[in-house]
Every structure is written in C-alpha cells, then in structure tokens.
Amino acid sequence: MSCPKTDPVICTARLVLRRVRPEADFAAMHAILSNPQAMAFWSTPPHETGAQTRDWLAAMAATGPDECDDFIIEYQGRAIGKAGFFRFPDVGYIIDPAMWGQGIASEALVPIIARAFTLYGQARLVADVDPRNAGSIRLLEKLGFAETHRAERTWCIAGQWCDSVYFALSREDWQARA
C-alpha cells in the first residue's frame, strides 16, 4: 500500500486515514449513514436523503484543527467509515458493517488517540456509548478506556429514548498501556 503525501494522512498496516473529501466520499459514506445496521447505535436515525449526508460531510469538513481531528477511513482505496474527534475530547467512529469484526476500528483509533494526546495535548478523552452496543464497549475497553458512569434517557433518536455508558481514557493510562 502506498500512502498519499497530502497532510495530514495516517497510514497503518491496512488503512489510510485522511481528511474528508465531501464529494468523493459521498457515495460510500451515504451507504453507511443510511444503513440501519450501521446506525443502530448512532446519535441520529439513518439518513433518509443524500442532503443529510452532504450536510454531515460538510460539517465534518468545516471543523478546524483546534476543535477536532476527524478522519475518513480508507481500506483498499475505498472509504469504509470515519474515526476521530468531531469535537475534542469526544471520540467517535462508524464503520461499514461489512467490515465489522476485522479490527478496523481499533487499527484506526490507536494512532488517532495517540495524536490527541501528543499533538493536541489532550489530558483525557471520553466516549458516550449506547449500553446495547457490546462491540463498541469491548473496543473501548481494549483501548484502555474505563467506564465512568451511566445515565438513562440521554438521547432521543427517532422518538425512542436511549441510555448512555460513559468512558474515559487519561493520557497517563494511555502511556501506561504502551
């Protein structure tokens, strides 16, 4: 795999993590963001229109480096999700369900988390997860995040209330993990 020379790009063994390109990423990301399985535990219902996805991509592109560090995940030349920080210190990710169970999210998040601590000086990262999302909970725990607390009825998505499990990872715990 060759890594593009544009900045910032992160290359891992299998992935290229790069900034969003709204038009180029539209079809792949709309397929994910309109997929009920992919969006089952997301903070919004599946996208019903292309306009929703275009707005989502535009918002991702409009954030600046002081507030975010968000990446499109490419695998074998195609966009398969996103991972990073739409707003520090909240980590978020979404992956094409066809790619679940292959370690993609973990492979993408390790260098992104490292950047948050080293490049951006974050002291602590957090995540908000639906308690029904066992896969995401396992991923965060594998990465060293620890549950801090739970709350009921934190998100109303398409008229249904969802709960939250909150996780945190300190810079010290991240460094000790390595």
Contacts in CASP RR format, 6 or more apart in sequence:
PFRMAT RR
TARGET T0000
AUTHOR 0000-0000-0000
METHOD contacts of the structure
MODEL  1
MSCPKTDPVICTARLVLRRVRPEADFAAMHAILSNPQAMAFWSTPPHETG
AQTRDWLAAMAATGPDECDDFIIEYQGRAIGKAGFFRFPDVGYIIDPAMW
GQGIASEALVPIIARAFTLYGQARLVADVDPRNAGSIRLLEKLGFAETHR
AERTWCIAGQWCDSVYFALSREDWQARA
1 11 0 8 1.000
1 14 0 8 1.000
1 16 0 8 1.000
3 9 0 8 1.000
3 11 0 8 1.000
3 16 0 8 1.000
4 16 0 8 1.000
4 18 0 8 1.000
6 18 0 8 1.000
8 18 0 8 1.000
8 19 0 8 1.000
9 16 0 8 1.000
9 17 0 8 1.000
9 18 0 8 1.000
10 16 0 8 1.000
10 17 0 8 1.000
10 18 0 8 1.000
10 71 0 8 1.000
10 111 0 8 1.000
10 112 0 8 1.000
10 115 0 8 1.000
11 17 0 8 1.000
12 107 0 8 1.000
12 108 0 8 1.000
12 110 0 8 1.000
12 111 0 8 1.000
13 107 0 8 1.000
14 75 0 8 1.000
14 104 0 8 1.000
14 107 0 8 1.000
15 73 0 8 1.000
15 74 0 8 1.000
15 75 0 8 1.000
15 104 0 8 1.000
15 107 0 8 1.000
15 108 0 8 1.000
16 73 0 8 1.000
16 74 0 8 1.000
16 77 0 8 1.000
17 71 0 8 1.000
17 72 0 8 1.000
17 73 0 8 1.000
17 74 0 8 1.000
17 83 0 8 1.000
17 108 0 8 1.000
17 111 0 8 1.000
17 112 0 8 1.000
18 71 0 8 1.000
18 72 0 8 1.000
18 74 0 8 1.000
19 61 0 8 1.000
19 70 0 8 1.000
19 71 0 8 1.000
19 72 0 8 1.000
20 57 0 8 1.000
20 60 0 8 1.000
20 61 0 8 1.000
20 70 0 8 1.000
20 71 0 8 1.000
20 72 0 8 1.000
20 82 0 8 1.000
21 72 0 8 1.000
22 54 0 8 1.000
22 57 0 8 1.000
22 58 0 8 1.000
22 60 0 8 1.000
22 61 0 8 1.000
24 79 0 8 1.000
25 57 0 8 1.000
25 72 0 8 1.000
25 79 0 8 1.000
26 50 0 8 1.000
26 53 0 8 1.000
26 54 0 8 1.000
26 57 0 8 1.000
28 78 0 8 1.000
28 79 0 8 1.000
28 80 0 8 1.000
28 81 0 8 1.000
28 96 0 8 1.000
29 53 0 8 1.000
29 56 0 8 1.000
29 57 0 8 1.000
29 72 0 8 1.000
29 79 0 8 1.000
29 81 0 8 1.000
29 82 0 8 1.000
30 47 0 8 1.000
30 50 0 8 1.000
30 53 0 8 1.000
31 96 0 8 1.000
32 38 0 8 1.000
32 80 0 8 1.000
32 81 0 8 1.000
32 94 0 8 1.000
32 95 0 8 1.000
32 96 0 8 1.000
33 39 0 8 1.000
33 46 0 8 1.000
33 47 0 8 1.000
33 52 0 8 1.000
33 53 0 8 1.000
33 56 0 8 1.000
33 94 0 8 1.000
34 46 0 8 1.000
34 47 0 8 1.000
34 48 0 8 1.000
34 50 0 8 1.000
34 53 0 8 1.000
35 46 0 8 1.000
35 96 0 8 1.000
35 97 0 8 1.000
36 46 0 8 1.000
37 97 0 8 1.000
38 46 0 8 1.000
38 94 0 8 1.000
38 95 0 8 1.000
38 96 0 8 1.000
38 97 0 8 1.000
39 45 0 8 1.000
39 46 0 8 1.000
39 47 0 8 1.000
39 94 0 8 1.000
40 133 0 8 1.000
41 129 0 8 1.000
41 130 0 8 1.000
41 132 0 8 1.000
41 133 0 8 1.000
41 136 0 8 1.000
41 162 0 8 1.000
42 94 0 8 1.000
42 157 0 8 1.000
43 155 0 8 1.000
43 157 0 8 1.000
44 157 0 8 1.000
45 157 0 8 1.000
45 158 0 8 1.000
47 53 0 8 1.000
47 56 0 8 1.000
59 86 0 8 1.000
60 70 0 8 1.000
60 82 0 8 1.000
60 86 0 8 1.000
63 70 0 8 1.000
63 86 0 8 1.000
63 87 0 8 1.000
67 87 0 8 1.000
67 88 0 8 1.000
68 84 0 8 1.000
68 85 0 8 1.000
68 86 0 8 1.000
68 87 0 8 1.000
68 88 0 8 1.000
69 84 0 8 1.000
69 85 0 8 1.000
69 88 0 8 1.000
69 112 0 8 1.000
69 115 0 8 1.000
69 116 0 8 1.000
69 119 0 8 1.000
69 120 0 8 1.000
70 82 0 8 1.000
70 83 0 8 1.000
70 84 0 8 1.000
70 85 0 8 1.000
70 86 0 8 1.000
71 82 0 8 1.000
71 83 0 8 1.000
71 84 0 8 1.000
71 108 0 8 1.000
71 112 0 8 1.000
72 79 0 8 1.000
72 81 0 8 1.000
72 82 0 8 1.000
73 79 0 8 1.000
73 80 0 8 1.000
73 81 0 8 1.000
73 82 0 8 1.000
73 83 0 8 1.000
73 95 0 8 1.000
73 104 0 8 1.000
73 108 0 8 1.000
74 80 0 8 1.000
75 99 0 8 1.000
75 104 0 8 1.000
80 95 0 8 1.000
80 96 0 8 1.000
80 98 0 8 1.000
80 99 0 8 1.000
80 104 0 8 1.000
81 93 0 8 1.000
81 94 0 8 1.000
81 95 0 8 1.000
81 96 0 8 1.000
82 92 0 8 1.000
82 93 0 8 1.000
82 94 0 8 1.000
83 91 0 8 1.000
83 92 0 8 1.000
83 93 0 8 1.000
83 94 0 8 1.000
83 95 0 8 1.000
83 105 0 8 1.000
83 108 0 8 1.000
83 109 0 8 1.000
83 112 0 8 1.000
84 91 0 8 1.000
84 92 0 8 1.000
84 93 0 8 1.000
84 109 0 8 1.000
84 112 0 8 1.000
85 91 0 8 1.000
85 92 0 8 1.000
85 112 0 8 1.000
85 116 0 8 1.000
85 125 0 8 1.000
86 92 0 8 1.000
88 116 0 8 1.000
88 120 0 8 1.000
88 122 0 8 1.000
89 116 0 8 1.000
89 122 0 8 1.000
89 124 0 8 1.000
89 125 0 8 1.000
89 126 0 8 1.000
90 125 0 8 1.000
90 126 0 8 1.000
90 127 0 8 1.000
90 128 0 8 1.000
91 109 0 8 1.000
91 112 0 8 1.000
91 113 0 8 1.000
91 116 0 8 1.000
91 125 0 8 1.000
91 126 0 8 1.000
91 127 0 8 1.000
92 127 0 8 1.000
93 105 0 8 1.000
93 108 0 8 1.000
93 109 0 8 1.000
95 104 0 8 1.000
95 105 0 8 1.000
105 139 0 8 1.000
106 139 0 8 1.000
106 142 0 8 1.000
106 143 0 8 1.000
109 139 0 8 1.000
109 143 0 8 1.000
110 143 0 8 1.000
113 125 0 8 1.000
113 143 0 8 1.000
113 169 0 8 1.000
113 174 0 8 1.000
114 174 0 8 1.000
116 122 0 8 1.000
116 125 0 8 1.000
117 125 0 8 1.000
117 171 0 8 1.000
117 174 0 8 1.000
117 175 0 8 1.000
121 171 0 8 1.000
122 171 0 8 1.000
123 170 0 8 1.000
123 171 0 8 1.000
124 168 0 8 1.000
124 169 0 8 1.000
124 170 0 8 1.000
124 171 0 8 1.000
125 145 0 8 1.000
125 168 0 8 1.000
125 169 0 8 1.000
126 148 0 8 1.000
126 166 0 8 1.000
126 167 0 8 1.000
126 168 0 8 1.000
126 169 0 8 1.000
127 140 0 8 1.000
127 145 0 8 1.000
127 166 0 8 1.000
127 167 0 8 1.000
127 168 0 8 1.000
128 154 0 8 1.000
128 164 0 8 1.000
128 165 0 8 1.000
128 166 0 8 1.000
128 167 0 8 1.000
129 136 0 8 1.000
129 137 0 8 1.000
129 140 0 8 1.000
129 164 0 8 1.000
129 165 0 8 1.000
129 166 0 8 1.000
129 167 0 8 1.000
130 136 0 8 1.000
130 155 0 8 1.000
130 162 0 8 1.000
130 163 0 8 1.000
130 164 0 8 1.000
130 165 0 8 1.000
131 137 0 8 1.000
131 150 0 8 1.000
131 163 0 8 1.000
131 164 0 8 1.000
131 165 0 8 1.000
137 165 0 8 1.000
137 167 0 8 1.000
140 167 0 8 1.000
140 169 0 8 1.000
141 167 0 8 1.000
143 169 0 8 1.000
143 177 0 8 1.000
144 169 0 8 1.000
144 173 0 8 1.000
144 174 0 8 1.000
144 177 0 8 1.000
145 167 0 8 1.000
145 168 0 8 1.000
145 169 0 8 1.000
146 167 0 8 1.000
146 168 0 8 1.000
146 169 0 8 1.000
146 173 0 8 1.000
147 165 0 8 1.000
147 166 0 8 1.000
147 167 0 8 1.000
148 166 0 8 1.000
148 167 0 8 1.000
148 168 0 8 1.000
149 166 0 8 1.000
150 163 0 8 1.000
150 164 0 8 1.000
150 165 0 8 1.000
150 166 0 8 1.000
151 163 0 8 1.000
151 164 0 8 1.000
151 166 0 8 1.000
152 161 0 8 1.000
152 163 0 8 1.000
153 161 0 8 1.000
153 162 0 8 1.000
153 163 0 8 1.000
154 162 0 8 1.000
154 163 0 8 1.000
154 164 0 8 1.000
155 161 0 8 1.000
155 162 0 8 1.000
155 164 0 8 1.000
156 162 0 8 1.000
END
